[in-house]
Amino acid sequence: MAVVARSSRGGGGSPFSSALRSFFSYRIFVSAMFTLLFFATASVLFSSHPAHFNDNSEIQTTGNAYMHRTFLALKSDPLKTRLDLIHKQASDHIVLVNAYAAYARKLKLEISKQLRTFDDMAQNFSEVGVKPTYRAALFESNGPVDEEVLRQFEKEVKDKIKVARLMIAENKESYDNQLKIQKLKDTIFAVNELLIKAKKNGAFASLIAAKSTPKSLHCLAMRLMGERIASPEKYRDEEPKPEFEDPSLYHYAIFSDNVIAVSVVVNSAVKNAEEPWKHVFHIVTDKMNLAAMKVWFKMRPVEGGAFVEVKAVEEFTFLNPSYVPVLRQMEAAKLLIEDKAGNETEEVKNAKNRNPKHLSMLNHLKFYLPEMYPKLHRMLFLDDDVVVQKDLTALWKLDMDGKVNGAVETCFGSFHRYAQYLNFSHPLIKDKFNPKACAWAFGMNIFDLDAWRRERITEQYHYWQDLNEDQSLWKLGTLPPGLMTFYSTTKSLEKTWHVLGLGYNPSISMDEINNAAVIHFNGNMKPWLDIAMNQFKHLWTKYVDNEMEFVQMLNDDVLFHVNCESDAFVNIGFEFVGHYENLDDTKIWLRLEKYFTITGLSSLIPCWSILEPDLWAQGGGGGLTVTLVVMMVVVVGGYGKREDGG
């Protein structure tokens, strides 16, 4: 029996007893789970508190607060669910109103009234929840919600929501547009900053291009100097001619180290003079370029019998540091820089600004004309970047009204007044000059040398130059001291005598230019530079002596002439870029067409018809060869430029 009993246990008993045990085990598990869930729910319900507006008058919108209100709704009071929905609507609209107010502040809109309205609306929403009636009956009471109070609360909240929605709808489009405008302004500002930077870089590059000596001018001076060395007997100095001191002739003063520029000034003046044999040109250059200047005018004597005197500034021995303030200041600046090298102070930096590049004696020679030419009565000063287009002898016959300097005024409106050139914060400048006085221009000035000596003008110039040793009266340049020196002794000339701006102003009308006696390429875009303005360049290049053998050797841009008919010609400004063999004829003609400047529309057809067939026939349509290009420049009368320097 014992064995049987053990066997029965080991076998697990009957199937009925096994099923019964499984059933009771499952019920125990389910009961335990429901019990745990009940206690967890009760714990949450009894530990929560009613939702209400917080002490800071802001509606709770966090996840915990929303969960609390949800459990409150489960407590069987349907009015609490309704209160929770009203509460959530109010919270959402407070956030929306505050968001639009924040946008308005960010955009800095001039709508302070609307900003106050938005702020008031948000405040009103918050104040509704803290009213004693609503707070006690709806948010702090543990009993059932008073339906009448809830209805009144709901009405007040919905009215405010309606007002808020109307206000938002009314201003939404305006705010959206203003936000876009602000973003656009930010973009424009960023682009403008880049533009300013690019302009500064461009201006700096342009300044380098303008102040550097072009390779062609350097090569021309070297070739002329080589000619002088190769044939010294041919270029011996001659005795001064009596015409150089004859006051009955028309005398010009040109101070420059640029050979080709001086030759253009002289050529243009002579070719437009009615009696060229009565004109005398006094050219003063530096010692380095003296030989080249003399060789040029020996090889290419001026037409019409005009006289040319070439001297170096060093030949005027009275121009020394003991007499000339500028030279004295230049020497002092040089010594200052040498003594303090490696310890650059502000004083040294200022001294560098006064180096010979900025204070070249050639620029200041115009203030010493009566001493340089003591036997002359009147003299016309010309810059080296001018072109004479008419006979100028009327200037010597002009009634100067006792004035010393005849010049064209440059002021218009508030521009080019004395205030732009002088430091009127200095008491001496403020007392002596009128800041609204009209400025005038150097470049073409007729000087009465007798009146100059009588008024002791050079002494006045020295007085102002000595006072400006520390640059407290004006910065660099010769125009400011000129304006001061000739302040009450300048006679205004008609503007047609002198038209300025061809070196920087592309908007000058051709009518104004054609009516001018003298045109001035003042500015950085000099006509002999690559950066010159093409629409004005031909006015200068037509006076370049292209028959001069050294000019023909230059490999820089030149403007050539093609005489098709007696009454018409075409000026071609053309530069070959790259190897000639690589330029097909289509590109050549497109680029020629781009640079054509037609003098009279009728001249286009005959000139083009003369050049085109021969060039196309030689080219064969398969690309221009070196032979063709050489042939073309012979026809045109000039030369081009290649990368390889040929």
C-alpha positions in Angstrom: 0.0 0.0 0.0 2.8 2.3 0.9 4.4 1.7 -2.5 1.1 2.3 -4.3 0.5 5.6 -2.5 3.9 7.0 -3.5 3.4 5.9 -7.0 0.1 7.7 -7.1 1.7 11.0 -5.9 4.6 10.7 -8.3 2.2 10.3 -11.1 0.4 13.6 -10.4 -3.0 12.3 -9.3 -6.2 12.5 -11.4 -6.8 15.0 -14.2 -9.6 16.7 -12.3 -7.4 17.6 -9.3 -4.7 19.2 -11.7 -7.3 21.4 -13.5 -8.6 22.6 -10.1 -5.2 23.6 -8.9 -4.5 25.6 -12.1 -7.8 27.4 -11.9 -7.2 28.6 -8.4 -3.6 29.7 -9.2 -4.9 31.9 -12.1 -7.6 33.6 -9.9 -5.0 34.4 -7.2 -2.7 36.1 -9.8 -5.5 38.2 -11.3 -6.8 39.2 -7.9 -3.3 40.4 -6.9 -2.9 42.5 -10.1 -6.3 44.2 -9.7 -5.5 44.9 -6.1 -2.2 46.6 -7.0 -3.9 48.7 -9.7 -6.6 49.8 -7.3 -4.0 51.0 -4.7 -2.0 52.9 -7.4 -5.1 54.7 -8.7 -6.3 55.6 -5.3 -2.8 56.9 -4.4 -2.8 59.2 -7.4 -6.3 60.5 -6.8 -5.9 61.3 -3.2 -2.5 62.9 -3.6 -3.7 65.3 -6.5 -5.1 68.8 -6.2 -7.6 70.7 -8.3 -6.3 72.6 -11.3 -6.2 76.4 -10.9 -4.3 79.5 -12.0 -1.0 79.7 -10.2 0.1 82.3 -7.8 2.0 84.2 -10.6 -1.3 84.7 -12.5 -0.2 82.2 -15.2 -2.3 79.2 -16.2 -0.6 75.9 -15.7 0.1 74.1 -18.9 2.7 71.5 -17.9 2.2 67.8 -18.4 1.7 67.1 -14.7 -1.0 69.7 -14.3 -2.9 68.4 -17.3 -2.6 64.8 -15.8 -4.0 66.1 -12.5 -7.0 67.6 -14.2 -7.6 64.4 -16.2 -7.7 62.4 -13.0 -10.1 65.0 -11.5 -12.4 64.5 -14.5 -12.4 60.8 -13.7 -13.8 61.6 -10.2 -17.3 61.6 -11.8 -18.0 65.4 -11.8 -18.6 66.3 -15.5 -18.4 70.1 -14.7 -14.7 69.6 -13.8 -14.1 68.3 -17.3 -15.8 71.3 -18.7 -13.7 73.6 -16.5 -10.5 71.8 -17.7 -11.4 72.5 -21.3 -12.0 76.2 -20.6 -8.8 76.3 -18.7 -6.9 74.8 -21.7 -8.4 77.2 -24.2 -7.4 80.2 -22.1 -3.8 78.9 -21.7 -3.4 78.4 -25.5 -4.6 81.9 -26.3 -2.3 83.4 -23.6 0.6 81.7 -25.3 -0.5 82.9 -28.8 -1.0 86.5 -27.7 2.4 86.5 -26.0 4.0 85.1 -29.1 2.6 87.9 -31.3 3.7 90.5 -28.8 7.2 89.0 -28.8 7.4 89.1 -32.6 6.3 92.7 -32.6 9.1 93.6 -30.1 11.6 91.7 -32.1 10.7 93.5 -35.3 10.7 96.8 -33.5 7.5 97.9 -35.1 6.1 101.3 -34.4 2.9 99.9 -32.9 3.2 100.6 -29.3 -0.6 100.7 -29.0 -0.9 97.2 -30.3 1.9 96.0 -28.1 0.1 97.4 -25.0 -3.2 95.8 -26.2 -1.5 92.4 -26.5 0.1 92.7 -23.1 -3.2 93.8 -21.6 -5.0 90.9 -23.2 -2.5 88.4 -21.7 -2.9 90.1 -18.3 -6.7 89.9 -18.5 -6.6 86.2 -19.2 -4.5 85.7 -16.2 -6.6 88.0 -14.0 -9.8 86.0 -14.8 -8.4 83.0 -13.0 -7.4 84.8 -9.8 -10.7 86.6 -9.2 -11.8 85.7 -5.7 -15.3 84.4 -6.9 -13.8 82.0 -9.5 -10.8 80.9 -7.5 -12.9 80.0 -4.4 -15.7 78.3 -6.3 -13.8 76.6 -9.1 -10.2 76.0 -8.2 -9.9 75.8 -4.4 -13.1 74.0 -3.6 -13.0 70.3 -3.0 -16.8 70.0 -3.4 -18.8 69.9 -6.6 -18.4 72.8 -9.1 -21.0 75.5 -9.0 -22.6 75.3 -12.5 -23.8 79.0 -12.4 -20.3 80.2 -11.5 -18.8 78.0 -14.2 -21.1 79.3 -16.8 -20.2 82.9 -16.0 -16.5 82.0 -16.0 -16.9 80.3 -19.4 -18.7 83.3 -20.9 -16.0 85.7 -19.7 -13.2 83.5 -21.0 -14.8 83.0 -24.4 -15.4 86.7 -24.8 -11.7 87.4 -24.2 -10.8 84.6 -26.6 -13.0 86.1 -29.3 -11.3 89.5 -28.9 -7.9 87.9 -29.0 -8.7 86.0 -32.2 -10.0 89.1 -33.9 -6.9 91.0 -32.9 -4.6 88.3 -34.1 -6.5 87.9 -37.4 -6.3 91.6 -38.0 -2.5 91.8 -37.4 -1.3 88.4 -38.5 -0.6 89.4 -42.2 1.2 92.6 -41.1 3.4 90.7 -38.7 4.2 88.0 -41.2 5.2 90.7 -43.8 7.2 92.6 -41.3 9.1 89.5 -40.4 9.9 88.9 -44.0 10.9 92.5 -44.5 13.3 92.2 -41.5 14.8 89.1 -42.8 15.3 90.8 -46.2 16.9 93.8 -44.4 19.3 91.5 -42.7 20.2 89.9 -46.0 20.7 93.3 -47.6 22.8 94.5 -44.7 25.1 91.4 -45.1 25.4 91.9 -48.9 26.1 95.5 -48.4 28.9 94.7 -46.0 30.4 92.5 -48.7 29.9 95.2 -51.3 31.7 97.8 -49.1 34.6 95.4 -48.7 34.7 94.7 -52.4 34.6 98.4 -53.2 37.5 99.0 -50.8 39.5 96.2 -52.4 38.7 97.6 -55.8 39.6 101.1 -54.9 42.9 99.9 -53.4 43.7 97.8 -56.6 42.7 100.8 -58.7 45.0 103.1 -56.7 47.9 100.6 -57.2 47.2 100.5 -60.9 47.0 104.3 -61.1 50.1 105.1 -59.1 52.4 102.4 -60.5 54.5 103.1 -63.6 53.3 101.1 -66.6 55.8 98.8 -68.2 55.4 100.7 -71.5 56.3 104.1 -70.0 59.3 102.6 -68.2 60.5 100.8 -71.4 60.0 104.1 -73.5 62.2 106.0 -71.0 64.8 103.3 -71.1 64.9 103.2 -74.9 65.2 107.0 -75.1 68.0 106.8 -72.5 69.7 104.1 -74.5 69.5 106.3 -77.6 71.2 109.1 -75.7 74.0 106.8 -74.6 74.5 105.3 -78.0 74.7 108.7 -79.8 76.0 111.3 -77.3 77.1 113.7 -80.1 73.7 113.7 -81.6 72.0 114.8 -78.4 74.4 117.5 -77.1 72.7 120.3 -75.1 72.2 123.5 -77.0 72.4 127.1 -75.9 69.2 128.5 -74.5 67.2 130.3 -77.2 66.1 133.9 -76.7 62.5 132.9 -77.3 62.6 131.2 -73.9 62.6 134.6 -72.2 60.6 136.6 -74.7 57.5 138.0 -72.8 55.7 138.7 -76.1 55.3 135.0 -76.8 52.8 132.6 -75.2 54.6 130.6 -72.5 53.4 127.3 -71.0 54.7 125.5 -67.9 54.5 121.7 -67.7 56.0 119.8 -64.8 56.1 116.0 -65.2 58.3 112.9 -65.4 56.0 111.2 -67.9 57.4 111.5 -71.4 54.5 110.3 -73.5 52.0 112.4 -71.4 54.1 115.6 -71.9 54.3 114.9 -75.6 50.5 114.7 -75.9 50.0 118.0 -74.1 52.5 119.7 -76.4 51.2 118.1 -79.6 47.6 118.9 -78.8 48.4 122.5 -77.9 50.5 123.1 -81.1 48.0 121.4 -83.5 45.2 123.5 -82.2 47.1 126.8 -82.1 46.5 129.4 -84.7 50.1 130.6 -84.6 52.2 127.7 -83.2 55.5 129.5 -83.8 54.6 131.9 -81.1 54.2 129.3 -78.4 57.0 128.3 -76.0 56.7 125.2 -73.7 58.8 125.1 -70.5 59.1 121.5 -69.4 60.6 120.6 -66.0 61.2 117.0 -65.0 63.4 115.2 -62.5 67.0 114.3 -63.1 66.2 110.6 -63.8 64.0 111.4 -66.8 65.8 114.5 -68.1 67.8 112.7 -70.8 64.7 110.7 -72.0 62.6 113.9 -72.2 65.3 115.7 -74.2 65.9 112.9 -76.6 62.2 112.7 -77.3 61.9 116.3 -78.4 65.2 116.0 -80.4 63.9 113.0 -82.3 60.4 114.4 -82.7 60.7 118.2 -83.0 57.4 120.0 -82.4 55.5 121.0 -85.5 54.7 124.5 -86.6 57.9 126.1 -85.2 57.0 126.0 -81.5 59.8 126.1 -79.0 60.4 123.5 -76.2 62.7 124.0 -73.2 63.5 121.0 -71.1 65.1 121.3 -67.7 65.6 119.3 -64.5 64.2 120.6 -61.2 67.7 120.4 -59.8 68.9 123.1 -62.2 66.8 125.7 -60.2 69.4 125.9 -57.4 67.3 128.3 -55.3 64.9 125.4 -54.6 66.7 124.0 -51.6 65.6 123.0 -48.1 66.7 126.3 -46.6 64.2 128.1 -48.8 61.5 125.6 -49.6 59.4 124.3 -46.7 58.3 121.2 -48.5 61.9 120.0 -49.1 62.7 120.8 -45.5 59.8 118.8 -44.3 60.7 115.9 -46.6 64.2 115.7 -45.2 62.9 115.8 -41.6 60.4 113.1 -42.3 63.2 110.9 -43.9 65.4 111.4 -40.9 62.6 110.6 -38.5 61.8 107.4 -40.2 65.5 106.3 -40.3 66.1 107.2 -36.6 63.0 105.3 -35.4 63.1 102.3 -37.7 61.7 99.3 -35.9 59.8 101.5 -33.4 57.0 102.7 -35.5 54.9 105.3 -33.6 52.0 107.4 -34.8 54.5 110.2 -35.5 56.5 108.0 -37.8 53.4 106.8 -39.6 52.4 110.4 -40.3 56.0 111.0 -41.5 55.6 108.2 -44.0 52.6 109.9 -45.4 54.8 112.8 -46.2 57.4 110.9 -48.3 58.5 112.2 -51.7 55.9 110.1 -53.5 53.2 112.4 -51.9 55.4 115.6 -51.7 57.2 115.4 -55.0 58.9 118.8 -55.7 57.4 118.6 -59.3 54.0 119.0 -57.7 55.0 122.1 -55.9 56.9 123.9 -58.6 53.8 125.8 -59.6 54.2 127.9 -56.5 57.6 129.2 -57.7 56.8 130.3 -61.3 57.8 134.0 -60.9 61.3 133.0 -59.6 61.8 130.3 -62.1 60.9 132.6 -65.1 61.7 136.1 -63.8 61.4 137.8 -67.2 57.9 136.6 -68.1 54.7 138.4 -67.3 52.0 135.7 -67.9 52.3 132.0 -68.0 49.8 129.2 -68.5 50.2 126.2 -66.3 49.1 122.8 -67.7 49.0 119.4 -65.9 50.5 116.4 -67.9 47.1 114.7 -68.0 45.3 117.3 -70.1 44.5 117.6 -73.8 44.3 121.0 -75.5 41.4 121.1 -78.0 41.3 124.8 -79.0 43.6 127.8 -79.4 44.4 129.2 -75.9 46.0 132.5 -76.8 42.9 134.4 -75.6 43.9 133.6 -72.0 47.0 135.9 -72.4 44.7 138.8 -73.4 42.2 138.2 -70.6 41.5 141.0 -68.2 42.4 139.5 -64.8 41.0 142.4 -62.8 44.2 142.6 -60.8 44.0 138.9 -59.8 46.9 136.5 -59.8 45.3 133.1 -60.7 42.7 132.5 -63.4 41.0 129.2 -62.9 37.7 127.3 -63.4 35.6 126.8 -60.3 34.5 123.3 -59.5 31.8 123.8 -56.8 28.2 122.8 -57.3 25.7 122.7 -54.5 27.6 121.7 -51.3 30.3 119.9 -53.1 33.9 121.2 -53.7 33.7 123.9 -51.1 36.6 125.0 -48.9 35.2 122.9 -46.0 36.0 119.7 -47.9 39.7 120.5 -48.2 40.7 122.4 -45.0 40.4 121.6 -41.3 37.9 124.2 -40.1 38.2 123.0 -36.5 41.5 124.8 -36.5 41.0 128.3 -35.2 43.4 129.9 -37.8 41.5 128.3 -40.7 38.1 129.2 -39.1 39.2 132.9 -38.8 40.8 133.3 -42.2 38.5 131.4 -44.6 34.9 130.9 -45.5 34.0 127.2 -45.4 31.3 127.7 -48.1 33.8 129.4 -50.5 33.9 127.8 -53.9 36.9 125.7 -54.8 38.7 125.8 -58.1 41.0 123.4 -59.9 44.6 123.1 -60.8 45.4 121.7 -64.2 44.8 124.7 -66.5 45.7 128.0 -64.8 46.7 131.4 -66.3 49.0 133.2 -63.9 49.7 136.9 -63.9 53.3 136.8 -62.7 53.6 140.5 -62.2 50.6 140.5 -59.9 52.0 137.4 -58.2 55.2 139.3 -57.4 53.3 142.3 -56.2 51.1 140.3 -53.9 54.1 138.2 -52.6 52.1 135.0 -53.2 55.1 132.7 -52.7 55.7 134.1 -49.2 52.1 133.4 -48.3 52.5 129.9 -49.6 55.6 129.4 -47.4 53.7 130.8 -44.4 50.9 128.2 -44.7 53.2 125.3 -45.6 55.3 126.0 -42.4 52.2 126.0 -40.2 51.1 122.7 -41.7 54.2 120.7 -40.8 52.1 118.5 -38.5 49.2 118.3 -41.1 46.8 120.1 -38.7 45.6 122.5 -41.5 45.2 120.0 -44.3 46.4 116.6 -45.3 48.3 115.7 -48.5 48.2 117.4 -51.9 48.8 120.8 -53.4 45.2 122.0 -53.9 44.5 122.9 -50.2 47.6 125.2 -50.0 46.7 126.6 -53.4 43.2 127.4 -52.2 44.6 129.2 -49.2 47.4 131.0 -51.0 45.2 132.3 -53.8 42.1 132.7 -51.6 41.3 136.3 -52.6 43.4 136.5 -55.7 41.7 134.1 -58.0 39.6 135.1 -61.1 36.8 132.7 -62.1 37.0 131.5 -65.7 34.2 130.2 -68.0 33.7 126.5 -67.5 34.3 125.8 -71.2 38.0 126.7 -70.7 38.6 123.6 -68.5 36.4 120.5 -68.3 37.5 118.1 -65.6 36.7 114.5 -64.6 37.6 112.4 -67.6 39.7 110.2 -65.3 36.9 109.2 -62.9 33.5 110.4 -64.2 32.0 108.4 -67.1 28.8 110.5 -67.2 30.4 113.7 -68.7 28.5 114.5 -71.9 30.3 114.6 -75.2 28.8 118.0 -76.0 30.5 119.4 -72.9 33.8 117.8 -73.9 33.6 118.9 -77.5 33.0 122.5 -76.4 35.9 122.6 -74.0 39.2 124.3 -74.7 41.1 121.9 -72.4 39.9 118.5 -71.1 41.5 117.1 -68.0 41.9 113.4 -67.2 42.1 114.0 -63.4 41.5 110.9 -61.3 43.0 107.4 -61.3 41.9 106.4 -64.8 44.7 108.1 -66.7 44.4 107.7 -70.5 47.8 105.9 -70.8 46.7 103.2 -68.3 44.8 100.0 -68.9 42.1 101.2 -66.5 41.3 104.2 -68.6 37.7 104.7 -69.7 37.3 103.6 -73.3 34.7 106.2 -74.2 37.3 109.0 -73.5 40.6 107.4 -74.3 40.5 108.2 -78.0 40.5 111.9 -77.1 44.0 111.5 -75.7 45.5 108.8 -78.0 44.8 110.7 -81.2 47.6 113.0 -80.2 50.1 110.2 -79.5 52.9 110.3 -82.0 52.5 106.8 -83.4 55.2 107.5 -86.0 57.9 107.7 -83.4 59.9 104.5 -83.7 60.1 103.8 -80.0 56.4 104.1 -79.6 55.9 101.5 -82.4 58.0 99.1 -80.3 55.8 99.4 -77.3 53.6 96.4 -76.6 50.8 98.2 -74.8 47.4 99.4 -75.8 47.3 102.1 -78.5 44.5 103.7 -80.4 45.0 103.7 -84.1 43.5 105.6 -87.0 42.3 104.3 -90.3 41.7 107.1 -92.9 39.0 105.7 -95.1 37.8 109.0 -96.6 38.9 112.5 -96.1 35.9 113.3 -93.9 35.7 110.1 -91.9 37.9 107.9 -89.8 37.5 105.1 -87.3 39.3 104.9 -84.0 40.1 101.4 -83.1 41.1 100.7 -79.5 42.3 97.1 -79.6 44.4 94.8 -77.5 45.3 91.3 -78.7 45.1 88.9 -75.7 46.8 85.5 -76.0 48.7 84.1 -78.9 47.5 85.3 -82.3 47.4 81.8 -83.7 44.7 80.9 -81.1 42.3 83.7 -82.1 40.0 82.8 -84.9 38.7 85.6 -87.2 35.2 85.5 -85.7 36.5 86.4 -82.2 38.8 89.0 -83.7 36.0 90.8 -85.5 33.7 90.6 -82.5 36.3 92.2 -80.3 37.1 94.8 -83.0 33.4 95.6 -83.2 33.2 96.0 -79.5 36.0 98.6 -79.4 34.9 100.6 -82.4 34.2 104.2 -81.8 32.6 105.7 -84.9 33.0 109.4 -85.8 29.9 109.9 -87.8 27.7 106.9 -88.6 28.5 107.2 -92.3 32.1 106.3 -91.6 31.3 102.8 -90.4 30.4 101.3 -93.9 33.4 102.5 -95.9 36.0 101.7 -93.2 34.6 98.3 -92.5 34.3 97.4 -96.2 37.9 98.4 -96.8 39.3 96.3 -94.0 37.0 93.3 -93.8 37.5 91.7 -97.3 41.3 91.8 -97.2 41.4 90.4 -93.6 38.9 87.7 -94.3 40.6 86.7 -97.5 44.0 86.5 -95.9 42.6 84.6 -92.9 41.0 82.0 -95.0 38.3 81.5 -92.4 40.5 79.0 -90.5 42.1 81.2 -87.9 44.3 84.3 -88.0 48.0 83.5 -88.3 50.8 85.7 -87.1 51.4 86.8 -90.7 47.8 88.0 -91.0 47.9 89.9 -87.7 51.1 91.7 -88.8 49.5 92.5 -92.1 46.4 93.8 -90.2 48.4 96.1 -87.9 50.2 97.5 -90.9 46.9 98.3 -92.5 45.6 99.8 -89.3 48.8 101.6 -88.5 49.8 100.3 -85.1 50.5 97.1 -83.2 49.0 94.7 -80.7 50.1 92.9 -77.5 50.7 89.2 -76.9 51.2 87.2 -73.8 54.7 86.3 -74.9 55.7 90.0 -75.2 55.9 90.1 -79.0 
